[in-house]
Amino acid sequence: MPKVSIIIPVHNTAEYLEKCVASVTAQTLTDTEIILVENASTDNSLELCHQIALTDKRIKVLHIDEADLSTARNAGVEMASGEYLGFVDSDDTIHPEMYEHMYSLAKEHNLGLVDCNFYCTYDTKPNKYPYPQDGKVIILSAKEAATLNLREKISRVVCTMLYKRSLFETLKFPTHMYYEDRASTFLFMAAAHRVGIINKAYYAYYQRQGSINRAKSFVKYRDYAGADCRRLKFINDSGLYTTKREKALVAYKSANAFVRTLGHMIRRAHTQSEKEELKRLSYRSSLIPQGTTLALKQHVILLYLKIWRRFV
């Protein structure tokens, strides 16, 4: 059994794939399994995956016929044999010591999950570091980690995390939606008995033109709102948060983001089906815990939707 299985979904990223895989094969932790999950590419990604696999015996190639990121990740999980699992997007790169440091911390403290930081890298402007880079290591309970995730104090990106394989016995990534990170990583943290946080940006998140999250559309806003619905429902129903005040404090970010996203959807709901989807989601504002502070603009959006629903 390898220490870590690293799963790389590949969809129309032939231009970036070799650089990505090179950063993974260069890891100082060498006891790894690397799974390239090619999912319905229309470029030469599948052929390139097989060529790359010839260069390193740790690399395996899995092909699926569905072009969906989470479906590819879940398929890779089914194939993986590692004690811990990590995920890298095929247009990104990672620091050479990323998995050695994360795996060592996980083993030292018997952690269910370890999270590090990322930085955004661009073609035409300097790198951006959203989180602290002081190298500090923090060990948290599942509740503490999930709370920091929901309050957006730590990275919530699938690819900055190292997961104990047993977490996937009850959890999978949500398929056929954008912003699956936002909709799921707090669940993995809550399911891990203890979580480690490393304040170091090991993951380089390439902000390329044409990537799936760059251009905004009604569907993407719908999925973002749907992710926040999942977050709000968890805050209400998980049992981790027992008082109204606690729920309201943890829900602040998700609640404001949810209503703000509904506002974006108002301007983009042109067809009748889109209006019906917006109407359905607007009723989910009932998930916002009592006492949650909303910005004035968010109150205006909710009032507008209450009136708007009468005419749809």
C-alpha positions in Angstrom: 0.0 0.0 0.0 1.5 3.4 -1.0 1.5 6.1 1.6 -0.3 8.6 -0.6 -2.4 8.2 -3.8 -2.4 11.4 -5.8 -5.4 11.7 -8.1 -5.2 14.1 -11.1 -8.4 14.6 -13.2 -7.5 15.5 -16.8 -9.8 17.2 -19.2 -8.5 19.1 -22.2 -5.3 20.2 -20.4 -2.6 18.7 -22.6 -0.8 22.0 -22.7 -0.3 22.0 -18.9 -0.2 18.3 -18.0 3.5 17.5 -18.3 4.4 20.4 -16.0 1.7 19.3 -13.5 2.8 15.7 -13.4 6.5 16.6 -13.2 5.7 18.5 -9.9 4.0 15.4 -8.6 6.7 12.9 -9.5 9.3 15.2 -8.0 7.8 14.9 -4.6 10.3 14.1 -1.8 7.7 11.6 -0.6 8.4 8.9 -3.1 6.1 6.1 -1.8 3.1 7.4 -3.9 0.7 6.2 -6.4 -0.3 8.7 -9.2 -3.6 8.3 -11.0 -4.4 10.3 -14.1 -8.2 10.2 -14.6 -8.8 11.4 -18.2 -12.4 12.4 -18.6 -13.8 12.9 -22.1 -11.1 15.2 -23.4 -11.3 16.4 -27.0 -7.6 17.3 -27.3 -4.7 14.8 -27.1 -4.9 14.5 -23.3 -5.6 10.8 -23.2 -2.7 10.0 -25.5 -0.4 12.2 -23.5 -1.5 10.5 -20.2 -0.4 7.1 -21.6 2.9 8.6 -22.8 3.6 10.1 -19.4 2.7 6.9 -17.7 5.6 5.2 -19.5 8.1 7.5 -17.7 7.2 6.5 -14.1 6.0 3.1 -12.9 4.0 4.9 -10.2 1.6 6.4 -12.7 -1.6 4.8 -13.7 -4.2 6.0 -16.3 -7.9 5.7 -15.9 -10.3 6.8 -18.7 -13.9 7.7 -18.1 -16.4 8.9 -20.7 -18.0 11.7 -18.6 -16.5 15.2 -18.6 -17.1 16.1 -14.9 -14.4 17.0 -12.4 -16.0 15.4 -9.3 -17.0 12.3 -11.2 -13.3 12.0 -12.2 -12.1 12.5 -8.6 -14.6 9.9 -7.3 -13.5 7.4 -9.9 -9.9 8.0 -8.9 -10.8 7.4 -5.3 -12.3 4.0 -6.2 -9.1 3.0 -8.0 -6.7 4.4 -5.3 -4.9 2.1 -2.9 -3.1 4.7 -0.7 -3.4 5.2 3.0 -4.1 8.9 2.4 -5.4 10.6 -0.8 -4.5 13.9 -2.4 -5.9 15.7 -5.4 -4.1 17.9 -7.9 -5.8 19.7 -10.9 -4.0 19.0 -14.1 -3.2 22.7 -14.8 -1.7 23.3 -11.4 1.6 22.5 -9.7 2.7 21.6 -6.2 5.7 22.3 -4.0 8.2 19.3 -3.9 7.8 18.8 -0.1 4.0 19.2 0.0 3.0 15.6 0.5 6.0 14.6 2.7 5.2 17.4 5.2 1.5 16.7 5.2 1.8 13.0 5.5 4.4 13.3 8.3 2.1 15.6 10.2 -0.9 13.2 9.7 1.1 10.2 11.0 2.6 12.1 13.9 -0.7 13.3 15.2 -3.0 10.6 13.9 -5.0 13.0 11.8 -7.9 12.3 9.5 -7.2 15.3 7.3 -4.4 17.9 6.8 -4.9 21.2 5.0 -2.3 23.6 3.7 -2.5 26.9 1.8 -2.4 27.8 -1.8 -1.3 30.8 -3.9 -2.7 32.0 -7.1 -0.4 32.4 -10.0 -1.1 34.4 -13.2 0.4 35.0 -16.6 0.6 38.7 -16.3 0.6 39.8 -12.7 2.3 38.8 -9.4 1.3 35.8 -7.3 -1.4 36.3 -4.8 -1.3 34.7 -1.3 -4.7 34.7 0.3 -3.6 33.1 3.6 -0.8 33.4 6.2 2.6 32.0 5.2 4.2 31.9 8.7 4.7 28.1 8.6 2.7 27.7 11.7 1.2 24.2 12.4 -2.2 24.0 14.2 -4.0 20.8 15.4 -7.7 21.2 15.6 -10.8 19.2 16.5 -13.2 18.3 13.7 -15.6 21.0 14.8 -12.9 23.6 15.1 -11.7 22.8 11.5 -15.2 22.7 10.0 -16.0 26.0 11.7 -12.9 27.7 10.3 -13.8 26.4 6.8 -17.3 27.7 7.1 -16.1 31.0 8.3 -13.6 31.2 5.4 -10.5 31.5 7.7 -8.6 28.6 6.0 -8.3 27.1 2.6 -11.5 25.4 1.4 -9.9 23.9 -1.8 -10.1 20.2 -2.4 -6.6 20.1 -3.7 -4.9 21.7 -0.6 -6.0 18.8 1.6 -4.7 15.3 2.3 -7.5 12.9 3.3 -7.4 9.7 5.2 -8.8 7.1 2.9 -11.5 6.0 5.3 -13.2 9.4 5.0 -14.4 8.3 1.5 -16.3 5.3 3.0 -19.1 7.7 3.8 -18.4 10.8 1.7 -17.9 11.6 -2.0 -17.5 14.8 -4.0 -20.8 16.2 -5.3 -21.0 15.6 -9.0 -22.2 17.8 -11.9 -21.8 21.1 -10.2 -19.3 23.9 -10.0 -17.8 25.0 -6.7 -17.8 21.4 -5.4 -15.0 22.5 -3.0 -17.4 25.0 -1.3 -20.1 22.3 -1.1 -18.0 19.5 0.4 -14.7 20.2 2.1 -16.3 21.3 5.4 -18.0 17.9 5.5 -14.6 16.1 5.2 -13.3 18.2 8.0 -16.3 17.5 10.2 -15.9 13.7 9.6 -12.2 13.7 10.5 -11.6 13.2 14.2 -8.7 15.7 14.1 -7.3 18.0 11.5 -3.9 19.6 10.9 -3.4 23.0 9.4 -0.1 24.1 7.8 0.3 27.8 7.2 2.4 27.4 4.0 1.4 27.7 0.4 2.4 24.3 -1.1 -0.2 24.5 -3.9 0.1 26.7 -7.0 -3.3 27.4 -8.3 -3.0 28.6 -11.9 -5.5 31.2 -12.9 -5.7 30.6 -16.6 -8.1 32.1 -19.1 -10.7 29.5 -20.0 -10.6 27.6 -16.7 -14.0 26.4 -15.5 -14.5 29.0 -12.8 -13.4 32.1 -14.6 -16.5 33.1 -16.6 -19.6 33.6 -14.6 -23.0 32.4 -15.8 -26.4 31.7 -14.4 -25.5 28.0 -13.9 -22.3 28.9 -12.0 -24.1 31.3 -9.8 -26.8 28.7 -9.2 -24.2 26.1 -8.2 -22.5 28.6 -5.9 -25.8 29.4 -4.2 -26.5 25.6 -4.0 -23.1 25.1 -2.3 -24.1 27.8 0.3 -27.4 26.0 0.9 -25.5 22.9 1.8 -23.3 24.9 4.2 -26.3 26.5 5.9 -28.2 23.2 6.1 -25.1 21.6 7.8 -24.9 24.4 10.3 -28.5 23.9 11.2 -28.7 20.1 11.2 -25.2 18.7 12.0 -25.6 19.0 15.8 -22.2 20.6 16.0 -23.7 24.0 16.7 -26.3 24.1 19.5 -27.2 27.7 20.2 -28.9 30.3 18.0 -25.9 32.6 18.5 -23.4 30.0 17.6 -25.2 29.1 14.4 -25.6 32.7 13.5 -21.9 33.4 13.9 -20.8 30.4 11.9 -23.4 31.1 9.2 -22.4 34.7 8.6 -20.2 34.2 5.5 -22.4 31.6 3.9 -25.6 33.5 4.5 -24.3 36.8 3.0 -22.7 35.0 0.1 -25.9 33.1 -0.6 -28.1 36.2 -0.8 -25.5 38.1 -2.7 -25.4 35.3 -5.3 -29.2 35.4 -5.6 -28.8 39.0 -6.5 -26.5 38.1 -9.3 -28.9 35.4 -10.5 -31.8 38.0 -10.7 -29.9 39.8 -13.5 -29.2 36.6 -15.4 -32.5 34.7 -15.1 -33.9 35.2 -18.6 -35.7 31.9 -19.4 -38.7 30.6 -17.5 -36.7 27.6 -16.3 -34.0 29.9 -14.9 -36.7 32.0 -13.1 -38.2 28.9 -11.6 -34.7 27.8 -10.4 -34.1 31.2 -8.8 -37.6 31.1 -7.2 -36.8 27.6 -5.7 -33.5 28.7 -4.4 -34.9 32.0 -3.0 -37.1 30.0 -0.6 -34.0 28.4 0.8 -33.2 31.7 2.6 -35.2 30.0 5.3 -32.0 28.1 6.1 -30.3 31.3 7.3 -30.2 30.9 11.1 -32.2 33.4 13.2 -30.0 36.3 14.3 -27.5 36.0 11.4 -26.2 39.5 10.5 -26.9 40.4 6.9 -25.6 43.4 5.0 -28.2 46.1 4.1 -27.9 45.2 0.4 -28.7 41.5 1.2 -31.9 42.6 3.1 -32.9 44.6 0.0 -32.3 41.5 -2.3 -34.5 39.3 -0.1 -37.3 41.9 0.0 -37.1 42.3 -3.8 -37.3 38.5 -4.2 -40.3 38.3 -1.9 -42.1 40.7 -4.2 -40.7 39.2 -7.4 -41.9 35.7 -6.6 -45.5 36.9 -6.8 -45.2 37.6 -10.4 -43.2 34.6 -11.6 
